[in-house]
Amino acid sequence: MEFKHVVENRRAVNFFDPDKQVPDSMLKQMIEMAALSPSSFNLQPWNILVVKTPDDKARLRKLAFDQPKVTEAPVVLILLADRLGWQGNHPTFEKNFSEMQKAGSITPDKREWLENVTQNLYGASDSQQMAFACKNTGFFSMSLMLAAKSLGLDTHPMDGFDHEAVRAAFNIPDQYWIPVLLAVGYFNTTMTMGPKKWRKTYDEIVVQF
Ligand SMILES: Cc1cc2nc3c(=O)[nH]c(=O)nc-3n(C[C@H](O)[C@H](O)[C@H](O)COP(=O)(O)O)c2cc1C
């Protein structure tokens, strides 16, 4: 599917066909495509909790303002932004450091330097940790939506949910913030898609100070 078509036709789909499942292989493909997203120092501070069973979706729906798409969509992804993903000794930090050495882009003596840089840029305060986690997971989330569309799937991002209640109900460790839930499935073609939403123009977006 041409990229322009993907971008122009992705919509936050309100009605999912509850009888049309998303094969695991397709979900995997979508996640692997999104995994190619860029991230700060390639630290990839994101994880996904896949919610698929009717029971789990019903529990989640109750905590997400009773939005019907949570149970109608065959799959709902809980996006997890890892606020500690910049930290030395974090498994992804360690893997990143090791992969960079294998690729010849860093030498072992730069370890302390890298830990200091990431600490200063992303770890020095709660708000920096949150920004680090959420901006990177935001890029990843957008890639998931575009990857899904390119595979013929529809999605709906949601931040209308009780953050702490979802954390508790799904045993999500404290280091994660949940920027968004993402319903994934197929548009219910018996329903009518609302008209495309307005967007800011080029001139409204580009500013000068
Ligand atoms: C981070 C985020 C959170 C959102 N949360 C909700 C939500 O909880 N419920 C909802 O109905 N729509 C939600 N939306 C969908 C937006 O309303 C929708 O993307 C926007 O109106 C533009 O429509 P479009 O995606 O079809 O172009 C959310 C979108 C984003 C990006």
The ligand as an SDF file (V2000), in Angstrom:
LIG
                    3D

 31 33  0  0  0  0  0  0  0  0999 V2000
   -3.4230   10.0390   22.2110 C   0  0  0  0  0  0  0  0  0  0  0  0
   -4.8290    9.9320   21.6690 C   0  0  0  0  0  0  0  0  0  0  0  0
   -5.8650    9.6360   22.5370 C   0  0  0  0  0  0  0  0  0  0  0  0
   -7.1630    9.5020   22.0690 C   0  0  0  0  0  0  0  0  0  0  0  0
   -8.1390    9.1010   22.9310 N   0  0  0  0  0  0  0  0  0  0  0  0
   -9.3850    8.8420   22.4620 C   0  0  0  0  0  0  0  0  0  0  0  0
  -10.3830    8.2740   23.2990 C   0  0  0  0  0  0  0  0  0  0  0  0
  -10.1390    7.9460   24.4790 O   0  0  0  0  0  0  0  0  0  0  0  0
  -11.6000    8.0700   22.7970 N   0  0  0  0  0  0  0  0  0  0  0  0
  -11.9120    8.3790   21.5140 C   0  0  0  0  0  0  0  0  0  0  0  0
  -13.0630    8.1740   21.1040 O   0  0  0  0  0  0  0  0  0  0  0  0
  -10.9760    8.8820   20.6690 N   0  0  0  0  0  0  0  0  0  0  0  0
   -9.7270    9.1010   21.1060 C   0  0  0  0  0  0  0  0  0  0  0  0
   -8.7400    9.5460   20.2430 N   0  0  0  0  0  0  0  0  0  0  0  0
   -9.0530    9.6860   18.8080 C   0  0  0  0  0  0  0  0  0  0  0  0
   -9.0840   11.1420   18.3300 C   0  0  0  0  0  0  0  0  0  0  0  0
  -10.2610   11.7620   18.7410 O   0  0  0  0  0  0  0  0  0  0  0  0
   -8.9330   11.1360   16.7960 C   0  0  0  0  0  0  0  0  0  0  0  0
   -7.6860   10.5750   16.4630 O   0  0  0  0  0  0  0  0  0  0  0  0
   -9.0260   12.5590   16.2230 C   0  0  0  0  0  0  0  0  0  0  0  0
  -10.3090   13.0760   16.4460 O   0  0  0  0  0  0  0  0  0  0  0  0
   -8.7460   12.5870   14.7220 C   0  0  0  0  0  0  0  0  0  0  0  0
   -9.5440   11.6530   14.0520 O   0  0  0  0  0  0  0  0  0  0  0  0
   -8.8780   10.6030   13.0560 P   0  0  0  0  0  0  0  0  0  0  0  0
   -7.8710    9.8220   13.8490 O   0  0  0  0  0  0  0  0  0  0  0  0
  -10.0220    9.7120   12.5800 O   0  0  0  0  0  0  0  0  0  0  0  0
   -8.2600   11.3490   11.9300 O   0  0  0  0  0  0  0  0  0  0  0  0
   -7.4430    9.7030   20.6900 C   0  0  0  0  0  0  0  0  0  0  0  0
   -6.3760   10.0100   19.8290 C   0  0  0  0  0  0  0  0  0  0  0  0
   -5.0940   10.1090   20.3070 C   0  0  0  0  0  0  0  0  0  0  0  0
   -3.9630   10.3770   19.3280 C   0  0  0  0  0  0  0  0  0  0  0  0
  1  2  1  0
  2  3  1  0
  2 30  2  0
  3  4  2  0
  4  5  1  0
  4 28  1  0
  5  6  2  0
  6  7  1  0
  6 13  1  0
  7  8  2  0
  7  9  1  0
  9 10  1  0
 10 11  2  0
 10 12  1  0
 12 13  2  0
 13 14  1  0
 14 15  1  0
 14 28  1  0
 15 16  1  0
 16 17  1  0
 16 18  1  0
 18 19  1  0
 18 20  1  0
 20 21  1  0
 20 22  1  0
 22 23  1  0
 23 24  1  0
 24 25  2  0
 24 26  1  0
 24 27  1  0
 28 29  2  0
 29 30  1  0
 30 31  1  0
M  END
$$$$
